[in-house]
């Protein structure tokens, strides 16, 4: 029996490298698997499975390019796009034409094994990234919900592989600076630990002309403690705890009709995030058993001038507390040419949210009074106060259970993977919606005067509980043919993105209730706009990986077709509504390909390229007003392109080893509406860095967007007004790293 790496992480899935990724990492002692190296990059998979499209980002590349968060990986992995707009809460990810701006993510994320199930927590800085893997394509058979577009695996430095003190200091344009330190060491031959801390701060590059202040100021503080115990050759325990607190001021949304950002109320986002995970691995004589237990707590507070205009329409204050518990236990083994993996996964997520919307003078007059008075001008109304609150409190819960299995059979150069997962999930929503206000009705007399006709209180106090249960069977079949130069593989997988409830639409529900009290017809019911179904897809993929010219050239090519039903899209409703609907958009088809190459023509020169092309279109989408069949799916780029060159000259002045990195990131076209009338054309962002390395320290001088390319990262329409967010301007700075 031969079993490769067993990856110990902090709080979530145990990861395993593919066959041949690293030889002789594990050996057998007295019939047990000796865990020589238990913290390595990889994913949960059977031993010989390596049929996948994956982009590996090493520690050297992380340091060379200044990568500190997963959004910095955008475009480096083909067809992987994570736009930087709004705040850290709006961390949307798009892969191969799939994605979402709200609610359920299209990719899974784990950091040191901890699963991040809420995409609102995806965007944060990490001090000591060791590696990042971006796995593209459906990963639902082993990973379940919300991995239909892929999975991102982030590993931080291990105290078994890194010892001593590491220090980082960075400063850049807009008074942005970052400092961090970490200690890594072995307390005893069986016990190792690491402690890290980081703080960053910076000014926003945008300006609010109405308040004469910067937009986009931010700060973050975080710490991480990792403890790993290996008492013998067959048992390993690893626990990781992390705590982070981040704050951002302002959402840099500008009305298209105005030259500058101009809104009067506070826009900010603050988030506190705590995660803890324990992974236990037992290596027996015939199999390895892994148990990963994780706990995550998130508390955040969002303030929005929700109209983003100088006029006082309405504001939103959303405060949330969320707790997620998960347990993933699986076993894996190998006998001859047969490998297997099977497990069980359970999770429970609870969220309580307080999200009041406050209507102000302009909002009352233009969104409520004017529409009512146009319909009945002889009896106009007037609100008794020029401000009132639409209150909404929510208690949400998600409980899931899954069984999964995957088998791999190898015969010579061929291997076949077959897997099946059963997911069952219950989503619940308990809500309390309330409003206490009122209005006066006047009677217009023939002489133009008016007299009081009536006074009507508006007293709404609604509460109810909604629930839904989703069942999914997720099969997988793949075939791999290995050759001396590489491999060719084909894969068919079913995947899904979980259903749920759209809480941001409740303010609109209350507004329609008020319109109903005034005699206007309500435009829709609660059931139609709050709940949405799972998004399902069949994924077809064929690809190849090859290593040529004695390993100097590594190339990969992948072609895919994704047939997606009930795709979840975020829509800003027409008319006088204030919320955002997550709706199942019918039937979409995404087709494309990916090409990557890593060429080392000389010992001191490395060239890297990644091109992804996606054509994602609506096959069927009628929103009740317009038919968008044949139109491109919005927000997902048609192309992503990454080109980089790294030159390490054969000189060592004063014992220093210099390296020069030049890179180009491109994306587009990106459509911003279902009708495909508004788009961001294809654009490119140029970056470069010069790094001086010694045995103890390195100094990196860097520039980002050095050509100051201007493009729109986001566009939307709300209450009849169009808004955009422009890209960040050029930046330059210096980063010092010290390792003792």
N, C-alpha and C positions, 0 to 999 in steps of 0.2 A: 504494500500500500504506500502511495506517495501522495501527500496532501501539502499544498503550498501555503502561503502566508495566512496567518490568522490575525486579523487586524483588530486590535483592541481600541475602542474609542470610549469617550466619556459617557454619553447618555443615550445613544441610539443604536444604530445598526452596526453589527460587526462586519468588517469589510474583508474581502479576500481578493488577492491579486489573481490575474489570469495565468494560465499555465505558461511556463517559460518566461514569465516577467522577471523573475529573479531566482537563479538556481541556488540550491543548497541552503535555503533560508531556514528550513526546518529539518530535523532529523529524528530518528526513533531511538529511544533509550528504554530498554526493558519493556518493549512493546508499547510504550506511550509516545505521543508526539511531543518532542522537545520544542518549546516555544523560545527559539533563539531571538526572534525579532517579531514583536507582537504589535508594533505600531507602524504600519506602513500604509501607503496609499492603495485604494482599491474600492471595490464594491462587493456587496453580498452576492455570491454566485456559486455555481458548482465549479468543481476543480478545473475542468478543461474548457470551460466556457470563455471564449474571448471574442465572440461575434458581436461587435458593437462599434458605433462611431463615437470616439472619445477624443477630447483634447486635454492633454496633460500639460500643466503649467508648473514647472519646477521651482525650487527655492531660488536658484540662480536667476530665473526669469522674473520672479516676484521682486527680487531686489533690484534687478536691472531696470525694470519698468515702473517701479514704485507702486506696485499693486497692493492695495490695503483693504479692498472690499470686492464683492463679487461683481458689482457694476463696472469695475475696472477691467473685467474680462470681456466685456461686450466687444463684438467684432473679432476678437482674437480667435474665438471658437466660431466657425462658420455657421450662419443662420441663427446665431445667438445674439439677442439685442435686448438691452436694458436701459431705456432712456432715463436721463437725469432731469426730472422736472418735479414741481410741487415741493414735496418734503420727503424725508426718509420714509414716511408712511406710504407714499405713492410709488412703491417699488415694483413696478410692472416688469414682467419678463416675457419676451416673445421668442419662441423657438419654432422654426419651420412653419411660420404662418399661424401658429397657435399662441394664445396668450389672453390676458385679461387685465383691465385696469383696476378692477375691484374684486373683492371677495376671494374666490378660490384661485390659487396659482396654477400654472400649467406645468411647472417643474417642482420637484422636491429639492429640499436643501437640508444638508446635515453638516454641522461643524463639530469636529471631534466626536462624531457619532451621535450628536444630539439632533433630533429631527425638528425642524422649524415648520410648523404646520400652518402658520398664518403669514401670508406674504407681507403684511404690514411690518414684520420684524426682519425682513430680508436685508435691509440696507443698514449696515453698521460697519465700522472700521475694526480691523483685527491687527494686533501688534506684531505677532510672530507667525505669520503664515508660512508653513513648510511646503505645501503643495495644494493645488486646486485641480480637480477633475471635472470637466463638463461633459457629461454623457448625454448625447442627443438621440432622440428617438424614444419610443414608448418603453418604459421600465415598470409597468404596472403589475406584472405577474409576481415579481418578488417584492415590490415596494408599494403597490396598492394605489390609493387615491392620489390624485393630483401629481402624477408623474408621467402623464401621457406625452409630454414634450421632452422629458428627460430628467436628469438628476444632477445636482451639483454637490460634490463632496469636497469639503475644506478640512485640511489637517493642519494643526499647529505643531510647533516643534516639540519633540519628545525628550523628556529628561534622560531616557536611556541612550539617546543618540547625540545629545547636545549637553555639554557641561560648561559651567562657568557663568559669567555675567555678560549680558548683551544690553547695549545702550543705543538709543536712537534719538537724534535731534534733527528737526527739519524746519526750514523757514521758506516762505514763498510770498509771491505777490498777494495783495489784499490782506496783508498782515496775518497770513495764515501760518500757523506753527503747530508742530506736533512733537511731543516728547514721550519717551517710553523707556522702561527698563525691565529686565527679567533675569531671574537666577534659576539655573538648571543644575541639578546634581543628584548623586546617589548617596542616600543616607546610610545604606548598608548594601551588601551584595544582593539583597532581595527587595529593596525599597528605594524608589526614586521619586523625585518631586520637582515641580517647577512653579514659580510664582512670577507673574508679570503684571505690570500696570502701565497705563497709557492715558495721556490727556492731549486733546487737540482743540484748536480754536481758530476762527477765521471770520473776516468780514465778508459780507455779501457783495457781489459785483454789480448788483442792480440798484436803482434809486427810485423811491416813491416820491414823486414831485408834490403830491398833495400834503404829505406829512414831512417832507424835506428830511428823509432819513434813508439809510441803506436797507435793502431787502436781501435776505439770505444769510445774515449772520448766523453762525453755528458754533457749537461746542460739543465735545463728547469726552466722557471719562469712563474708563472700564478697567477691570482687573480679572485675572484668571488664575485658578489654582488647580494644578494637575497632580494627582498622587497615584502611583502605580506600584503594586505589590506582586512579586513572583516568588512565592515561598518554595516552590519546587518546579520540576520540569513539566508538570501537566496542569498546573492551575495558574491563572493570572487574573488579577482584579485591577481595574483602572477606574478612578473617579475623577471627574473634572467639574469644577464649579466656576461660573463666570457671572459677573455683574457689570452692567453698563447703564449709563445715563446720558442721554443726548437731548439737545435743545436746538431748535431752529427758529429764526424770526423771519416771518414773511413768506408768502407764496408769490413768486414773481410773475403773475399773470397780468398782461396788458391788453386793454381793449384795442381791437384792430383800428377803431375809429379815433384813437388817441395816440399822440406821439410818445407818451411815457406811461409808466405804471402810476396809477392814481386811485387809491382807495383810502378811506378814512378810519376804518376800524382795525383792530388788532388781528393779525394773522400769525399764528405760531404753532409749533408742534413740539411736544416734549414726550419722551418715552423712557421708562425705566424697565430694564429687561434682566431677569435672573434665570439662569439655566443650571441644572445639575444632572449629571448622568453617571450611572454605574454600569460597567460592562464586566461580566464574569465569563471566562472561557475555561472549559474543562476539556482537555485532550485525552480521550480514552484510547483503548487499543484499536477500536474499529471505527470510531467516529469522534467528532468534535462537537460539543454542545456550547452554544453561546446564549447568554441572557443579557439583554440591554434594557435597563430601566431608566427613564428620564422624567424630569419634572421641569416645567418652564412656567414662569410667571411674568406677565407683561402688564404694565400700567401706563396708559398714555393719556394725553390731554391735547386736543386739537381745537384751536380757535380760528374761525374763518369769517372774514368780511365776504359773505358768500356771493354777493353780486359783483365784487371787485371793481366797483365804480365809485365816483365821488359822491353820488347820491346815496341816501340812507334807505336801502331796500330791506335787507335782513342780514342777520348774523347767525352763525352756528357755533355752539360749544359742545364738543363731544368728549366725554370722559369715560374711560373704559378700564375694566380690570378683567384679566383673562388668565386662567390656569389650565395647563395641559399636562396630563399624565399619560405615559405610554409604556408599554412593555412588549418587547420583541424577543421571542425565544425560538431558536431554530437549531437543528442538528444537521450535520453533513458528513458524508463519508464516501469511501471509494473502495471498489472491489474489482480488480482486473481492469476491464475496459468500461466499467459502469461507475458513474458518479451520481450522487443524489443529494438533494437538499430539501428539507421540509421544515415548516415552522408555523407558529401561531403569533398573531399580533392583535393587541387590544389597545384602545386609547379612550380617553375621556377628556373633553374640552368643555369648560364652562366659562361664560362671559356675561358680565353685567355691564350695562351701558346706559349712560344718561346723556341724551342728545336733544336739548331744547333749541328751537329755532325762534329767534326774536324778530318779529316784523316791526319795521320802523315807518316813519311818516311816508316816505316815497313809496315803499312797498305797499302800504295800506291803500294809498290813493290810486296808484297805477295798476296794481295787481288785483285789487278787490273792489274798491269803490267804483272805479271808472268802468269796469266790465259790467258790474251790476247796474249802474246808472245808464249805460248805453242801451241796455235791454229794457229798462223801464224808466224813461226820463221824467215822467209825470210824478213819480214817487221816488225821488233820489234818497240815497242813504248817506249817513255820515257817522264815522266811527266815534265812539264816546271817548276813546283815548287815542293818542297818536303812536302808541307802542303797545304790543301785546305779545305773549309767548305761546308758541305751540310746543307743548311738552311731550316728550317721549322717553319712557324708561323700558329697558329690555333685559330679559334674562334668557340667554341662549345656551343651548347644549348640543353637543355632538358626541355620540357614543358609537364606537365601531369595534367590530370583531372580524378577524380574517384568518383563514387557513390557506396555506400555499405549499406547493411542491413543484420541484423541477428535477428532471432526470437528464443525464447526458450519457449517450452511448457512443463510444469511439471504435471505429473499425479502420485500421490503417491510417490513411490520410484524411478520412472522413469522420465527422462527428455530427450527431443529431441531438438537438435540445428540444425537449417538450415540457411544458409547464402549465399549471392551472392554479388560479387563485379564486377563492370565494370571499367576497367582501359584503358585509351587511352593516349598514349604518343608519342610525336614527338621529334626525335633526329636529330640534324643538325650538319654539320661540314663544315666550310669554311676554306680552306687551301691555303697557299702560299708557294710553294717550289722553291728554287732557288740555283744555283751554278754557279760560274764564275771562270773557270780555263782553262786548255788546255794541250795538249801533242804534242810531235814531233814524226813523223814516220820516221824511218831510213830504208835504203835499204842495205842489206848485199851483198857485192860484192864477187865474186869467190875467191879473194885473202885474204878474211877475213876482209878487211876493210869495212867501212860503209859510206854511204853518206846520207845527209838529203833528204828525199823524200817529206815530207809535214809538215806543222804546222797546227794543227786543234784546233780551240777554242771550249771550252765546255761552252756554255752559256744557262743555263736552267732557265726558269722563268715560272712556272706553277701555276695556281690558278683555283679553282673551288669550287662549293658548292654541298655537298651531303646531302640528307635528307631521312628519313624513318619514317613511322608511324606504331606503334604497337597497336593492340587492343587485350585485354584479358578479358575473362569472367572467374571468379574464384568462383566456387561453393564450398560449405562445408556442410557436414552432419555428426552429431555425436550423439551418444546415450549413456546415463549414467544411471547406476543402482546403487543406494545408499543403503548401508547396515549399520547396527550399527557399524561394525568394519572398514568401509571404502567405497570404490566404485570400480566399474568396468566400463570401458568405451571403446567405439570403435569410430573411426574417419576416415572419407574419405574427403580429401581436394585436390583441384587443386591449384598449385602455379607456380610462374614464376620468373625468373631473367631477368632483362631488357636487351635488345640488345643495340648496340652502335657502336662506331668506335675505332679502335686501332691506335692511333697516333704514337706509338713507331715503327711502321713498315715503316714510311715514309722515313727514312734514307736508308732503303733497296731499296725502290722504286726508289730513286734518284740514288743509286749505279747501279741499273739495267738499268736506263735510260742512264747512262754514258757508260755501257757496250754495249747498243744498238747503241750509236753513234760510238763506235769503231768497230761495225760490228757483235758483239755477239748477240745472240737471247735473248730477255728478257724472264725470266722464268715464270712470272705471270703478271696478270693485276692488276690494282689498286682495282677494285671492288671485286676481289677474296680474297684479303688479309686484306683490311682495315675494312670492315663492318662485323658484326656478328649479328645473329638473337637472339631473346630471348630464354632462356633455360626454358623448361616447364617440370612439373612433376605432377604425380598423387601420392598422399601419403596415405598409408593405415596403420593405427595404432590401436593397442589394448593394453590396460594397466589396471593396478590396483594399488590402494593405500590402505594401511591397517595400523591401529594402534592397536597393540596387547599388552597383558600383562599389562593392566591398563595404557597404554600410554608409557611404557618403551621402546617399540620397534616400530619404524616406518619403514615400508618397501614399496618399489614401484618396479614394474616390467613393462616393456614396450617392445613390439615386433613391428617391423615396416618393411614395404616394400615400396621402392620409385622407381617408374618407370619414369625415366628421359629421355626426348628426347631433342636432339640438345644441349647436355651439352657443356658448354663453357670451353675450356681448353687452357692453354698457352703453346705454342710450340716454341722452339728455332729452326728455320729452318735449314735444312742441307746445306752444301756447304759453300759458301763465304759470306753468309748474315750476317747482323749485328743487325737486329731488332728481335722482338718477336711477334709472331702471336697469337691473340686470335681467336680460331676457334670453330665452332660447331662440336662436336666430334661424332655425331650420337646418338646411343641409349645405355644407361647404366641402370643397375639395382643394387640397393643398398638394402641389407637385413641385419637385425641385431636385437639386443636386448639390453636392459639396465636394470641393477639391482642396486638399492641403498638401504642402510640400515642405520638407526640411532638408536643405542642401548645404553641405560643407565642402565646397570645392577646394579649399585650402585649410590647413590646420588652424589658421587664425581668422577665418572668415566663415560666418554662418548666415545663410539667407533662409527666411521663413515666409510662407504665404498661405493664406486661407481665404477661399472664395465660396460664398454660399448664395445660391439663387433659389427663390421661392415664388411660385405663382399660386396664391391662395385666393379662391374666388367663391362667391355665393352660387351654389347650384339652385337653391330655392330660398328666397327670403322676401316675404311680403309682410311689412310691418303694419298693415291695416290701412296705409295711405299710399305708399309707393312700393313698387316691385323692384328690388335690387338684384335680381338674378343676373349673373354674369359679371357683376361688379367685384372689384378686389376687396378683400377683407381689410378693414382699416387698422392702422397703427402698427402692423407688422411690415418690416421693410422687404422690398423685393430683392435687394442685393445687400450683402455684407462683404466687405473686403478688408483684409489685413495683410500688410507687407512690412517686413522688418529686415534690417541688416545689422549684424553685430561684427565689428572688426576689433581684434585684439592684436595690436602691433607687437612685433618681436623686439621690443625695447623695454628696459626697466630702469628709467631714470630714478636715481636715489632709492633703488629697491622697490619702486612702485610699478604695478602692472595696470596700465591704462586699457580701457575698452570704450568704444564708441558705438552707440545704438541710435539708429534712425528708423522711425516707424511711421506708417500711414494707416489710419483707420477710416473706413468709408461705409456709408449706408445710404439706402434710397433705391427707388422712390418710396415714400411713405405717404399713404393716403390717410386723411384725417376725418373723413366722413364716408358713410355707406354709399352715397351717390358718386363718390370719386371726383368731386368738383374741386376739392382743396387738397393739395399735397405738398410735401417737402421734397424737392428734387434731390437727386443723388449728390452727396457732398463728401468731402474728405477733410480730415483733421491730421495735421502733421505734428509729430513730436520727436524730440531727440534728447540724448543725455550723454555725458562724458563722466566716466567713473574711474577713480584712481583707487587701486586696491593695494593694501599691504597685508601682512600676516595678522595684524591686530585691528586695523581700522580700514574703512573705505569712505570716500567722499564722492557723492554723486551730484553733479551739476545738471539740472534738467530744465526742459521747456515743454509746455503743453499748448497745443493749438497755436503754434508759433506764427502761423500765417493769419491768425485772428479770423478764421472762417466764421461767418455768421449764418446760422440756420435756425429753424424752429424745432424745438424738441416736443412741443405739445400745442394742440389747437382744439378748441371746443366752443360750443354755442350754448348759452344759457340766457333765459328770459329774453330771447331775441337778439342778444349781443354776442359777437364773436370775440374770442380772446386767444392770445398766443403766449407762449413762453419762449424767449430766445435763448440761444446757447450761451455757455460761459465764455468770456473773452480769454485772450491768451494769458498764460501764467508762466512764471519762471521761479526757480528757487534752488536750494541746496539741501542735501540730506547727508548727515554724518552717522555712520554706524560703527560701533566699537564692540569688539568681543574679546574678553579677557578670560 
